[in-house]
């Protein structure tokens, strides 16, 4: 794993809220707003942008934790700007905080963790399940 980031470094990601990002379950559509689970996916992606640069060819990242505090809604079609910031690095784990804004409003915040492990180790783990 490349040690190229330090606490305080940031990454950014923009999501235009699509139909498939809106709140829906097996029973059907709930609201025409950015679903918490879609927001969580995009928050994890924004934090993963660090891992994509840190990992070596024989390594891969795997999520270890994710928290989401959903502060306000964002309608379908809204632009949501994510900023992830490195909070801490522990051996092969990176912990990030993130915030998501739409039209200047904080819509979500939280923390996300990922470990960077050898692909071979992950394959052994997955095959043992």
Secondary structure, DSSP 8 states (H G I E B T S, - for coil): ------TT-EEEEEEE--GGGEEEETTEEEEEEE-HHHHHHHHHHHHHHHHHHH--TTEEEEEEEE--EE-S--BTT-EEEEEEEEEEEETTEEEEEEEEEETTEEEEEEEEEEEEEEHHHHHHHHHT-
